[in-house]
Structures are given as C-alpha cells and as structure tokens.
Amino acid sequence: MQIIKNSQGVGGLLNSFKSLVEDSEKLTFVGTPGFCTPFAELLGFVVRKKQLAFLPNLNFEAAKSISMTTEGMQLGGSVDPQADTVVFLGGLAMPKIGVEAKAAQELADKILKSEKKGKIIGVCFQSMFIQQKWDEIIDFDYILNADLGIEVMKA
C-alpha cells in the first residue's frame, strides 16, 4: 500500500472520503450495527446527494437507506444494496465481531455485481484492516486509515 494523501482531524477524514467517491453514484456502507452506524452517517453527510445504504454486518437483505432528515443523517427503510461503491467500516474487522474477510469480499462482489468499475473502500481507525490482514484478502481500491489522539484533562 502506498500513502497518497495525509490529513488531520474530522474535516480531513471527511474531505478525503468525499474526494475518493466523487465519481460514485450509489454507495453501500457495510459495518457493525451501533458501532459503525454513526460513522456511516457521518461519512454519508458529505455525500448526502448520492444514493446511500447501510448494511449491518454482512446481511445483504437487511440494507437500509441513509438519508438527510431534519435531525441529520438517519437510517430509513429497506433498500437494494447494489451499488457502484462498497465502503467497509473497520468495526467489521475487529476480532470480537467474528466477520471473515473472505465473506466480506464475497459480499462486495454481490453488491458490485453489475458494476464493471466498482470501488471497494475501507475506512478504519488504527490500521484495523491491515492488522487483521483484510488488505491481503479484499480487493480494496483505497483504505482510509485514521488514528485518534485522546487527551482527558481535569480543570
């Protein structure tokens, strides 16, 4: 893997993601319910004019739309998850979740079934996809990796 861009902060994460999907029309985020859902909504906000879906775990039939509401980005009704871009979220690769990278690649192939130029993007923290060797099994076009620096201060 070759680093093609460096940035910082939430704005850097969002702008980097937006630039990777500017030519995409429909994106399906795949992640763990609860933990990954807010990240899909956050990333979806910067591309809210595109068709967006969230797939919990690897459950193709459980796909829900993501759309802008008066309360912000929210999951909606059932939707066809086939898309031109699959975005895997790093929570899937955490060992305690129990998702296998090979099954994730098979799901990506199903989502991208009719797309000749479909993209697979991974968005993770602390190199989760690389640590768990998902990059050796999944045909990622890009991995957007972020690190969190945390400071807890007492006044």
TORKOL-601897 format. One line per field, with one value per atom (N, C-alpha, C): residue in three letters; z negated, y, x negated; atom name. Coordinates in nm, 3 decimals. Atoms other than C-alpha are relative to their C-alpha. Example, Ala and Ser with C-alpha at 12.3 -4.5 7.8 and 13.67 -1.06 7.14 Angstrom:
REM residues 2
rest	(ALA  ALA  ALA  SER  SER  SER) $
pz	(0.000  -0.780  0.000  0.006  -0.714  -0.073) $
py	(-0.119  -0.450  0.120  -0.119  -0.106  0.109) $
px	(-0.089  -1.230  -0.090  0.082  -1.367  0.077) $
atom	(N  CA  C  N  CA  C) $
REM end
This chain:
REM residues 155
rest	(MET  MET  MET  GLN  GLN  GLN  ILE  ILE  ILE  ILE  ILE  ILE  LYS  LYS  LYS  ASN  ASN  ASN  SER  SER  SER  GLN  GLN  GLN  GLY  GLY  GLY  VAL  VAL  VAL  GLY  GLY  GLY  GLY  GLY  GLY  LEU  LEU  LEU  LEU  LEU  LEU  ASN  ASN  ASN  SER  SER  SER  PHE  PHE  PHE  LYS  LYS  LYS  SER  SER  SER  LEU  LEU  LEU  VAL  VAL  VAL  GLU  GLU  GLU  ASP  ASP  ASP  SER  SER  SER  GLU  GLU  GLU  LYS  LYS  LYS  LEU  LEU  LEU  THR  THR  THR  PHE  PHE  PHE  VAL  VAL  VAL  GLY  GLY  GLY  THR  THR  THR  PRO  PRO  PRO  GLY  GLY  GLY  PHE  PHE  PHE  CYS  CYS  CYS  THR  THR  THR  PRO  PRO  PRO  PHE  PHE  PHE  ALA  ALA  ALA  GLU  GLU  GLU  LEU  LEU  LEU  LEU  LEU  LEU  GLY  GLY  GLY  PHE  PHE  PHE  VAL  VAL  VAL  VAL  VAL  VAL  ARG  ARG  ARG  LYS  LYS  LYS  LYS  LYS  LYS  GLN  GLN  GLN  LEU  LEU  LEU  ALA  ALA  ALA  PHE  PHE  PHE  LEU  LEU  LEU  PRO  PRO  PRO  ASN  ASN  ASN  LEU  LEU  LEU  ASN  ASN  ASN  PHE  PHE  PHE  GLU  GLU  GLU  ALA  ALA  ALA  ALA  ALA  ALA  LYS  LYS  LYS  SER  SER  SER  ILE  ILE  ILE  SER  SER  SER  MET  MET  MET  THR  THR  THR  THR  THR  THR  GLU  GLU  GLU  GLY  GLY  GLY  MET  MET  MET  GLN  GLN  GLN  LEU  LEU  LEU  GLY  GLY  GLY  GLY  GLY  GLY  SER  SER  SER  VAL  VAL  VAL  ASP  ASP  ASP  PRO  PRO  PRO  GLN  GLN  GLN  ALA  ALA  ALA  ASP  ASP  ASP  THR  THR  THR  VAL  VAL  VAL  VAL  VAL  VAL  PHE  PHE  PHE  LEU  LEU  LEU  GLY  GLY  GLY  GLY  GLY  GLY  LEU  LEU  LEU  ALA  ALA  ALA  MET  MET  MET  PRO  PRO  PRO  LYS  LYS  LYS  ILE  ILE  ILE  GLY  GLY  GLY  VAL  VAL  VAL  GLU  GLU  GLU  ALA  ALA  ALA  LYS  LYS  LYS  ALA  ALA  ALA  ALA  ALA  ALA  GLN  GLN  GLN  GLU  GLU  GLU  LEU  LEU  LEU  ALA  ALA  ALA  ASP  ASP  ASP  LYS  LYS  LYS  ILE  ILE  ILE  LEU  LEU  LEU  LYS  LYS  LYS  SER  SER  SER  GLU  GLU  GLU  LYS  LYS  LYS  LYS  LYS  LYS  GLY  GLY  GLY  LYS  LYS  LYS  ILE  ILE  ILE  ILE  ILE  ILE  GLY  GLY  GLY  VAL  VAL  VAL  CYS  CYS  CYS  PHE  PHE  PHE  GLN  GLN  GLN  SER  SER  SER  MET  MET  MET  PHE  PHE  PHE  ILE  ILE  ILE  GLN  GLN  GLN  GLN  GLN  GLN  LYS  LYS  LYS  TRP  TRP  TRP  ASP  ASP  ASP  GLU  GLU  GLU  ILE  ILE  ILE  ILE  ILE  ILE  ASP  ASP  ASP  PHE  PHE  PHE  ASP  ASP  ASP  TYR  TYR  TYR  ILE  ILE  ILE  LEU  LEU  LEU  ASN  ASN  ASN  ALA  ALA  ALA  ASP  ASP  ASP  LEU  LEU  LEU  GLY  GLY  GLY  ILE  ILE  ILE  GLU  GLU  GLU  VAL  VAL  VAL  MET  MET  MET  LYS  LYS  LYS  ALA  ALA  ALA) $
pz	(0.000  0.000  0.000  -0.014  0.090  -0.056  0.054  -0.105  0.111  -0.105  0.145  -0.054  0.058  -0.097  -0.152  0.146  -0.460  -0.036  0.051  -0.652  -0.148  0.144  -1.008  -0.034  0.058  -1.211  0.074  -0.060  -1.131  0.140  -0.132  -0.842  0.102  -0.088  -0.692  0.039  -0.028  -0.721  0.100  -0.086  -0.560  0.140  -0.132  -0.280  0.080  -0.069  -0.199  0.054  -0.044  -0.182  0.120  -0.108  0.033  0.132  -0.124  0.285  0.061  -0.051  0.314  0.069  -0.053  0.402  0.089  -0.078  0.613  0.129  -0.124  0.923  -0.026  0.035  0.737  0.000  0.004  0.766  -0.117  0.109  0.509  -0.085  0.094  0.200  -0.100  0.106  -0.034  -0.106  0.115  -0.375  -0.066  0.067  -0.548  -0.132  0.130  -0.921  -0.108  0.113  -1.263  -0.045  0.050  -1.394  -0.128  0.121  -1.657  0.010  -0.001  -1.643  0.132  -0.131  -1.268  0.056  -0.055  -1.201  -0.004  0.000  -1.319  0.093  -0.093  -1.109  0.144  -0.133  -0.800  0.017  -0.007  -0.879  0.011  -0.006  -0.936  0.138  -0.134  -0.613  0.106  -0.096  -0.431  0.009  0.000  -0.530  0.110  -0.100  -0.296  0.143  -0.134  -0.003  0.002  0.024  -0.104  0.124  -0.122  0.251  0.083  -0.067  0.358  -0.064  0.058  0.301  -0.100  0.106  -0.028  -0.068  0.072  -0.206  -0.109  0.108  -0.527  -0.014  0.014  -0.555  -0.132  0.128  -0.910  0.014  -0.012  -0.937  0.147  -0.142  -0.611  0.049  -0.027  -0.596  0.119  -0.126  -0.232  -0.003  0.000  -0.292  -0.100  0.103  -0.587  0.033  -0.038  -0.392  -0.022  0.025  -0.493  0.072  -0.062  -0.318  -0.108  0.085  -0.469  0.071  -0.064  -0.405  -0.100  0.080  -0.531  -0.048  0.060  -0.768  -0.078  0.080  -0.986  -0.123  0.114  -1.262  0.042  -0.051  -1.040  0.079  -0.077  -0.859  -0.085  0.072  -0.956  0.089  -0.073  -0.857  0.030  -0.039  -0.672  0.031  -0.037  -0.502  0.077  -0.074  -0.324  0.140  -0.129  -0.006  0.065  -0.073  0.263  -0.024  0.031  0.154  0.118  -0.113  0.503  0.029  -0.013  0.568  0.088  -0.074  0.757  -0.093  0.098  0.437  -0.131  0.130  0.125  -0.096  0.103  -0.191  -0.122  0.120  -0.456  -0.114  0.119  -0.803  -0.094  0.075  -1.035  -0.113  0.108  -1.312  0.040  -0.049  -1.095  -0.022  0.007  -1.115  -0.143  0.138  -1.495  -0.032  0.023  -1.608  -0.076  0.080  -1.862  0.081  -0.083  -1.582  0.075  -0.062  -1.406  0.148  -0.145  -1.044  0.072  -0.078  -0.798  0.124  -0.116  -0.528  0.130  -0.123  -0.263  0.022  -0.011  -0.336  0.036  -0.035  -0.316  0.148  -0.142  0.027  0.085  -0.074  0.145  -0.001  0.009  0.022  0.093  -0.089  0.207  0.145  -0.137  0.526  0.030  -0.018  0.476  0.013  -0.005  0.411  0.132  -0.122  0.712  0.126  -0.105  0.931  0.141  -0.135  1.226  0.033  -0.019  1.190  0.051  -0.054  1.412  -0.067  0.061  1.243  -0.145  0.139  0.890  -0.088  0.093  0.600  -0.134  0.138  0.263  -0.082  0.087  -0.005  -0.143  0.143  -0.363  -0.079  0.090  -0.636  -0.141  0.131  -0.966  -0.086  0.095  -1.273  -0.040  0.049  -1.388  0.082  -0.095  -1.079  -0.017  0.029  -1.166  0.118  -0.114  -0.813  0.027  -0.023  -0.786  -0.114  0.114  -1.138  0.013  -0.011  -1.067  0.137  -0.132  -0.716  0.100  -0.097  -0.538  0.134  -0.124  -0.285  0.087  -0.077  -0.177  0.066  -0.051  -0.100  0.080  -0.068  0.002  0.103  -0.109  0.329  -0.020  0.027  0.173  0.111  -0.086  0.411  -0.086  0.095  0.114  -0.142  0.143  -0.262  -0.058  0.069  -0.455  -0.147  0.136  -0.789  -0.086  0.090  -1.081  -0.136  0.138  -1.430  -0.088  0.095  -1.734  -0.110  0.114  -1.983  -0.105  0.104  -2.308  -0.118  0.122  -2.596  -0.092  0.101  -2.909  -0.100  0.087  -3.113  -0.116  0.117  -3.457  -0.025  0.021  -3.515  -0.146) $
py	(-0.118  0.000  0.124  -0.124  0.346  0.114  -0.117  0.660  0.105  -0.100  0.908  0.136  -0.127  1.176  -0.011  -0.010  1.285  0.117  -0.111  1.496  -0.024  0.011  1.555  0.036  -0.038  1.577  -0.057  0.047  1.505  0.058  -0.062  1.752  -0.069  0.072  1.572  -0.136  0.130  1.238  0.017  -0.019  1.371  0.048  -0.049  1.562  -0.106  0.109  1.266  -0.100  0.095  1.036  0.057  -0.063  1.280  -0.003  -0.001  1.303  -0.141  0.137  0.921  -0.047  0.048  0.887  0.102  -0.105  1.197  -0.051  0.053  0.985  -0.116  0.105  0.733  0.056  -0.040  0.745  -0.061  0.070  0.488  -0.070  0.058  0.384  -0.087  0.085  0.096  -0.015  0.014  0.116  -0.134  0.128  -0.217  0.008  -0.010  -0.221  -0.066  0.059  -0.341  0.096  -0.086  -0.214  0.071  -0.076  0.054  0.066  -0.057  0.100  0.070  -0.056  0.162  0.092  -0.078  0.312  0.150  -0.146  0.665  0.045  -0.037  0.660  0.002  -0.001  0.568  0.127  -0.122  0.857  0.124  -0.113  1.095  0.011  -0.001  0.996  0.030  -0.022  0.996  0.147  -0.141  1.357  0.080  -0.078  1.488  -0.041  0.045  1.292  -0.025  0.021  1.325  0.008  -0.008  1.395  -0.128  0.130  1.045  -0.098  0.106  0.727  -0.075  0.060  0.578  -0.113  0.111  0.250  -0.047  0.060  0.082  -0.146  0.144  -0.294  -0.045  0.044  -0.431  -0.134  0.120  -0.692  -0.038  0.039  -0.889  -0.040  0.039  -0.911  0.078  -0.063  -0.825  0.040  -0.025  -0.845  0.108  -0.097  -0.602  0.143  -0.134  -0.298  0.106  -0.116  0.036  0.122  -0.125  0.370  0.090  -0.109  0.658  0.128  -0.125  0.998  0.115  -0.122  1.354  0.026  -0.036  1.438  0.130  -0.121  1.739  -0.024  0.034  1.554  -0.037  0.039  1.483  -0.129  0.124  1.168  -0.112  0.105  0.876  -0.121  0.120  0.517  0.008  -0.001  0.475  -0.140  0.127  0.197  -0.091  0.101  -0.113  0.052  -0.046  -0.058  -0.109  0.092  -0.256  0.045  -0.042  -0.255  -0.002  0.000  -0.299  0.144  -0.134  -0.003  -0.005  -0.005  0.115  0.016  -0.013  0.165  -0.068  0.064  -0.051  0.064  -0.059  0.111  -0.090  0.083  -0.136  0.087  -0.075  0.015  -0.093  0.079  -0.103  -0.084  0.080  -0.232  -0.145  0.136  -0.536  -0.088  0.077  -0.641  -0.026  0.024  -0.632  -0.148  0.144  -0.990  -0.045  0.043  -1.000  0.000  -0.004  -0.932  -0.132  0.133  -1.259  -0.002  -0.004  -1.145  -0.040  0.045  -1.318  0.088  -0.085  -1.110  -0.064  0.069  -1.373  0.018  -0.020  -1.346  0.145  -0.142  -0.965  0.023  -0.014  -0.991  -0.058  0.060  -1.222  0.093  -0.096  -0.967  0.119  -0.112  -0.687  -0.039  0.047  -0.894  -0.001  0.003  -0.935  0.143  -0.140  -0.562  0.065  -0.060  -0.466  -0.082  0.099  -0.744  0.056  -0.053  -0.528  0.116  -0.113  -0.274  -0.048  0.037  -0.315  0.078  -0.085  -0.030  0.032  -0.022  -0.068  0.017  -0.028  0.051  -0.066  0.046  -0.104  0.088  -0.091  0.142  -0.050  0.031  0.063  0.127  -0.113  0.324  -0.058  0.060  0.228  0.093  -0.068  0.350  -0.094  0.070  0.242  -0.125  0.104  0.028  -0.134  0.125  -0.231  -0.097  0.092  -0.371  -0.062  0.050  -0.407  -0.094  0.086  -0.550  -0.137  0.126  -0.814  -0.066  0.053  -0.875  -0.006  -0.007  -0.789  0.053  -0.055  -0.598  -0.108  0.111  -0.934  -0.085  0.082  -1.082  0.083  -0.087  -0.792  0.085  -0.080  -0.612  0.148  -0.142  -0.264  0.085  -0.103  0.026  0.102  -0.097  0.254  -0.045  0.010  0.230  0.137  -0.128  0.548  -0.036  0.039  0.494  0.125  -0.114  0.734  -0.048  0.027  0.747  0.104  -0.091  0.902  0.032  -0.044  1.104  0.050  -0.035  1.135  0.063  -0.061  1.370  0.024  -0.027  1.373  0.095  -0.102  1.688  0.028  -0.042  1.785  0.147  -0.144  2.152  0.029) $
px	(-0.084  0.000  -0.088  0.074  -0.119  0.085  -0.071  -0.020  0.008  -0.017  0.128  0.043  -0.041  0.251  -0.005  -0.006  0.217  0.090  -0.082  0.466  0.024  -0.023  0.581  0.143  -0.128  0.897  0.120  -0.125  1.258  0.017  -0.009  1.251  -0.088  0.090  0.953  0.056  -0.063  1.133  0.113  -0.117  1.450  -0.039  0.042  1.277  -0.074  0.070  1.052  0.101  -0.102  1.354  0.077  -0.077  1.550  -0.075  0.078  1.266  -0.011  0.009  1.247  0.127  -0.128  1.616  0.070  -0.066  1.678  0.062  -0.058  1.747  0.098  -0.095  1.966  0.142  -0.141  2.345  0.074  -0.067  2.453  -0.104  0.095  2.258  0.074  -0.052  2.327  -0.108  0.088  2.162  0.031  -0.018  2.106  -0.075  0.063  2.039  0.081  -0.071  2.139  0.110  -0.108  2.474  -0.047  0.035  2.433  -0.135  0.134  2.058  -0.031  0.034  2.022  0.110  -0.112  2.367  -0.025  0.022  2.277  -0.112  0.107  1.960  0.053  -0.062  2.164  0.082  -0.081  2.399  -0.090  0.093  2.105  -0.064  0.061  1.929  0.105  -0.109  2.263  0.040  -0.040  2.324  -0.069  0.074  2.052  0.033  -0.041  2.201  0.151  -0.143  2.567  0.089  -0.080  2.686  -0.008  0.012  2.580  0.098  -0.081  2.782  -0.088  0.080  2.662  0.077  -0.060  2.727  -0.096  0.079  2.609  0.042  -0.023  2.575  -0.060  0.055  2.542  -0.071  0.083  2.267  -0.009  0.005  2.282  0.139  -0.138  2.662  0.057  -0.042  2.745  0.148  -0.144  3.121  0.043  -0.038  3.115  -0.043  0.047  2.988  0.107  -0.087  3.139  -0.056  0.044  3.127  -0.060  0.051  2.929  0.038  -0.040  3.076  0.001  -0.001  3.077  0.141  -0.129  3.361  -0.020  0.013  3.433  -0.088  0.085  3.243  -0.142  0.131  2.940  0.010  0.002  2.836  0.059  -0.071  3.059  0.020  -0.038  3.126  0.149  -0.140  3.453  0.049  -0.062  3.645  -0.093  0.076  3.528  -0.034  0.048  3.329  -0.085  0.088  3.149  -0.144  0.137  2.782  -0.096  0.093  2.638  -0.042  0.056  2.410  -0.124  0.126  2.105  -0.119  0.107  1.906  0.041  -0.018  1.876  -0.098  0.086  1.741  0.006  0.010  1.629  -0.049  0.040  1.606  -0.076  0.097  1.330  0.053  -0.056  1.553  0.023  -0.019  1.620  -0.122  0.124  1.256  -0.047  0.041  1.236  0.021  -0.009  1.166  0.126  -0.116  1.452  0.131  -0.120  1.705  0.017  -0.006  1.618  0.032  -0.024  1.655  -0.129  0.115  1.424  -0.017  0.029  1.255  0.046  -0.042  1.330  0.150  -0.145  1.704  0.031  -0.019  1.675  -0.029  0.031  1.509  0.113  -0.112  1.789  0.121  -0.110  2.044  -0.026  0.033  1.862  0.026  -0.025  1.876  0.150  -0.146  2.253  0.056  -0.047  2.308  -0.040  0.053  2.095  0.032  -0.026  2.239  0.007  -0.019  2.337  -0.095  0.092  2.056  -0.136  0.131  1.751  -0.114  0.103  1.565  0.033  -0.036  1.698  -0.123  0.110  1.484  0.028  -0.008  1.412  -0.093  0.075  1.303  0.013  -0.003  1.210  -0.023  0.020  1.245  -0.016  0.027  1.085  -0.084  0.086  0.904  -0.113  0.117  0.559  -0.036  0.044  0.488  0.070  -0.070  0.755  -0.001  -0.003  0.782  -0.137  0.135  0.406  -0.041  0.032  0.363  0.066  -0.075  0.627  -0.019  0.038  0.482  0.116  -0.109  0.807  -0.051  0.056  0.596  -0.064  0.056  0.450  0.108  -0.110  0.793  0.100  -0.098  1.018  -0.072  0.058  0.951  0.031  -0.023  0.953  -0.061  0.057  0.909  -0.072  0.057  0.839  0.030  -0.027  0.807  -0.026  0.011  0.870  -0.020  0.036  0.694  -0.019  0.013  0.724  -0.048  0.040  0.575  0.065  -0.060  0.729  -0.100  0.079  0.530  0.098  -0.097  0.720  -0.074  0.049  0.649  0.119  -0.102  0.861  -0.066  0.059  0.796  0.093  -0.077  0.908  -0.031  0.020  0.959  -0.026) $
atom	(N  CA  C  N  CA  C  N  CA  C  N  CA  C  N  CA  C  N  CA  C  N  CA  C  N  CA  C  N  CA  C  N  CA  C  N  CA  C  N  CA  C  N  CA  C  N  CA  C  N  CA  C  N  CA  C  N  CA  C  N  CA  C  N  CA  C  N  CA  C  N  CA  C  N  CA  C  N  CA  C  N  CA  C  N  CA  C  N  CA  C  N  CA  C  N  CA  C  N  CA  C  N  CA  C  N  CA  C  N  CA  C  N  CA  C  N  CA  C  N  CA  C  N  CA  C  N  CA  C  N  CA  C  N  CA  C  N  CA  C  N  CA  C  N  CA  C  N  CA  C  N  CA  C  N  CA  C  N  CA  C  N  CA  C  N  CA  C  N  CA  C  N  CA  C  N  CA  C  N  CA  C  N  CA  C  N  CA  C  N  CA  C  N  CA  C  N  CA  C  N  CA  C  N  CA  C  N  CA  C  N  CA  C  N  CA  C  N  CA  C  N  CA  C  N  CA  C  N  CA  C  N  CA  C  N  CA  C  N  CA  C  N  CA  C  N  CA  C  N  CA  C  N  CA  C  N  CA  C  N  CA  C  N  CA  C  N  CA  C  N  CA  C  N  CA  C  N  CA  C  N  CA  C  N  CA  C  N  CA  C  N  CA  C  N  CA  C  N  CA  C  N  CA  C  N  CA  C  N  CA  C  N  CA  C  N  CA  C  N  CA  C  N  CA  C  N  CA  C  N  CA  C  N  CA  C  N  CA  C  N  CA  C  N  CA  C  N  CA  C  N  CA  C  N  CA  C  N  CA  C  N  CA  C  N  CA  C  N  CA  C  N  CA  C  N  CA  C  N  CA  C  N  CA  C  N  CA  C  N  CA  C  N  CA  C  N  CA  C  N  CA  C  N  CA  C  N  CA  C  N  CA  C  N  CA  C  N  CA  C  N  CA  C  N  CA  C  N  CA  C  N  CA  C  N  CA  C  N  CA  C  N  CA  C  N  CA  C  N  CA  C  N  CA  C  N  CA  C  N  CA  C  N  CA  C  N  CA  C  N  CA  C  N  CA  C  N  CA  C  N  CA  C  N  CA  C  N  CA  C  N  CA  C  N  CA  C  N  CA  C  N  CA  C  N  CA  C  N  CA  C  N  CA  C  N  CA  C  N  CA  C  N  CA  C  N  CA  C  N  CA  C  N  CA  C  N  CA  C  N  CA  C) $
REM end
